[in-house]
């Protein structure tokens, strides 16, 4: 019996017919659905106990000291302070929402790069995924927004946020599947070495391969940078 993505593929193929079936369009839609399902499952698992506790606390507080209707109390929901008397300036929520949506879309693009790497049998296919990770981290590191990137990336993947962890490791962990710790560490060290020494106009794949490949760059990072930090 078919399961997972294979089942969806068979159903879509039977529904649309082989001649009209657009595989790339279908794959993009399936990836979007899978990412949304993961985010919803992670959010519901972490939000339900917290919301129940906050609701009970607010009910008890209202029974002890009721507030007049003209001055509603400030509530704290999901660690966000809300109050009619201290409403944010017009336009700021929309701006924040747009920023989060852009970051979410960039995370989706990195996830798509991972899927393409998994489906591609070429020897150098991994460089497409590593380039996507590298560009995302460099984009937010250059603007001093690394902590925000790590927070939203962890939220996107339903994982606990760790600000002290290397950002390349976090993005790889949040956008890949079934990747062993040894490979994750090796890729992260190679990207950290690349970020330190690569010139702006040199392609990532060219830089890494000129220095012997991913394994060699990971070793160079440990020898030249990792030990000095220790």
C-alpha positions in Angstrom: 0.0 0.0 0.0 1.3 3.4 -0.9 1.9 5.9 2.0 3.1 9.5 2.4 4.3 11.4 -0.6 4.1 8.4 -2.9 0.4 8.0 -2.1 -0.2 11.7 -2.9 1.7 11.3 -6.1 -0.4 8.4 -7.3 -3.6 10.1 -6.4 -2.7 13.3 -8.2 -1.5 11.3 -11.3 -4.8 9.4 -11.4 -6.8 12.5 -10.9 -5.2 14.7 -13.5 -4.0 12.1 -16.0 -0.4 11.5 -17.1 -0.5 13.9 -20.0 -1.8 16.9 -18.0 0.2 16.1 -14.8 2.8 18.8 -13.9 5.3 17.1 -11.6 7.2 20.3 -10.6 4.0 22.1 -9.7 2.7 19.1 -7.7 6.0 18.7 -5.9 6.1 22.4 -4.8 2.5 22.1 -3.5 3.3 18.9 -1.5 6.4 20.5 0.1 4.4 23.5 1.2 1.7 21.3 2.7 4.2 19.1 4.5 6.0 22.2 6.0 2.7 23.7 7.1 1.6 20.4 8.7 4.9 20.2 10.7 4.5 23.8 11.9 0.9 23.3 12.9 1.7 20.1 14.8 4.6 21.7 16.6 2.7 24.9 17.5 -0.4 23.1 18.8 1.7 20.8 21.0 3.5 23.7 22.6 0.7 26.2 22.8 -2.2 24.2 24.2 -0.9 23.7 27.8 0.3 27.3 28.0 -3.0 28.8 26.8 -5.0 26.7 29.3 -2.8 27.8 32.1 -3.0 31.5 31.1 -6.8 31.2 30.8 -7.1 29.8 34.3 -4.8 32.4 35.8 -6.8 35.2 34.2 -10.1 33.8 35.4 -8.9 33.6 39.0 -7.5 37.1 38.8 -10.8 38.5 37.5 -12.8 36.8 40.3 -10.5 38.3 43.0 -10.2 41.9 41.7 -12.6 42.7 38.8 -11.6 45.5 36.6 -14.0 48.2 35.4 -15.2 47.7 31.8 -13.8 51.1 30.8 -10.2 50.0 31.6 -9.6 46.4 30.5 -6.5 44.7 32.0 -3.4 44.0 30.0 -3.2 40.3 29.1 -0.1 38.3 28.4 -0.7 35.7 25.7 2.3 33.7 24.4 4.6 36.2 26.1 3.2 39.1 24.1 1.8 42.1 26.1 -1.6 43.2 24.8 -3.7 46.1 26.0 -6.2 48.5 24.4 -4.6 51.4 26.3 -1.1 50.6 25.0 -1.9 49.6 21.4 1.1 49.6 19.0 1.4 52.3 16.4 -0.5 51.8 13.2 1.2 49.7 10.6 3.8 48.0 12.9 2.0 44.6 13.2 1.7 44.4 9.4 5.4 45.3 9.0 6.4 42.6 11.5 4.2 40.1 9.9 5.7 40.8 6.5 9.2 40.3 7.9 8.3 37.0 9.4 6.6 35.9 6.2 9.7 36.7 4.2 11.9 34.7 6.6 9.5 31.8 6.4 9.6 31.9 2.6 13.4 31.8 2.7 13.3 28.9 5.0 11.0 27.1 2.6 13.5 27.8 -0.2 16.3 26.2 1.8 14.0 23.2 2.5 13.3 22.9 -1.3 17.0 23.0 -1.9 17.4 20.0 0.5 14.7 18.1 -1.3 16.3 18.8 -4.7 19.6 17.5 -3.3 17.9 14.3 -2.0 16.3 13.7 -5.4 19.4 14.5 -7.4 22.1 11.8 -7.9 24.8 14.1 -9.1 28.0 14.0 -7.0 28.1 17.8 -6.5 24.3 18.2 -5.8 25.0 19.0 -2.2 26.6 22.3 -3.1 23.2 23.7 -4.1 21.8 23.0 -0.6 25.0 24.3 1.2 24.8 27.5 -0.9 21.2 28.1 0.1 22.1 27.7 3.8 25.2 29.9 3.4 23.3 32.7 1.8 20.5 32.7 4.4 22.9 32.9 7.3 25.1 35.5 5.7 22.1 37.6 4.9 21.0 37.9 8.5 24.5 37.9 10.0 25.4 40.9 7.9 22.4 42.8 9.3 23.2 41.7 12.9 19.9 39.8 13.1 21.3 36.3 13.8 19.4 35.9 17.0 16.1 36.6 15.2 17.0 34.2 12.5 17.7 31.4 15.0 14.5 32.1 16.8 12.2 32.0 13.8 14.1 29.1 12.2 13.7 27.0 15.3 10.0 28.0 15.5 9.6 27.1 11.8 11.0 23.6 12.5 9.3 23.1 15.8 12.6 22.9 17.7 13.9 24.5 20.9 15.9 27.7 20.1 19.6 27.8 21.2 21.2 31.1 20.6 24.7 29.9 21.6 24.8 27.3 18.8 26.5 28.1 15.4 23.8 29.5 13.0 24.9 27.3 10.2 24.3 24.2 12.3 20.9 25.5 13.3 19.7 26.2 9.8 21.0 22.8 8.6 19.2 21.1 11.4 16.0 23.0 10.8 15.9 22.3 7.0 17.2 18.8 6.6 15.9 15.3 7.5 17.6 12.3 8.9 21.0 13.9 8.8 23.5 12.4 11.2 25.4 14.5 13.7 28.8 13.9 12.2 27.8 15.1 8.7 26.0 18.1 10.2 29.1 19.1 12.1 31.3 18.6 9.1 29.1 20.8 6.8 28.8 23.5 9.5 32.6 23.7 9.9 33.1 23.9 6.2 30.6 26.7 5.9 32.1 28.6 8.8 35.5 28.3 7.2 34.0 29.5 3.9 32.4 32.5 5.6 35.7 33.5 7.1 37.9 33.3 4.0 35.8 33.3 0.8 36.0 36.5 -1.3 32.6 38.1 -2.2 32.6 37.2 -5.9 34.0 33.7 -5.6 31.3 31.0 -5.9 30.9 28.8 -2.9 31.4 25.6 -4.8 34.6 26.9 -6.5 36.0 28.1 -3.2 35.4 24.8 -1.4 36.6 22.5 -4.2 39.7 24.6 -4.7 40.7 23.8 -1.1 40.1 20.0 -1.4 36.3 19.8 -0.9 34.0 19.8 2.1 36.0 17.4 4.3 39.2 19.5 3.7 37.5 22.8 4.5 36.0 21.3 7.7 39.5 20.1 8.7 41.0 23.5 7.9 38.4 25.2 10.1 39.3 22.9 13.0 43.1 23.6 12.5 43.0 27.3 11.9 40.0 28.6 13.7 38.5 26.0 16.0 41.6 25.4 18.1 42.3 29.2 18.4 38.8 29.7 19.9 39.4 26.9 22.4 
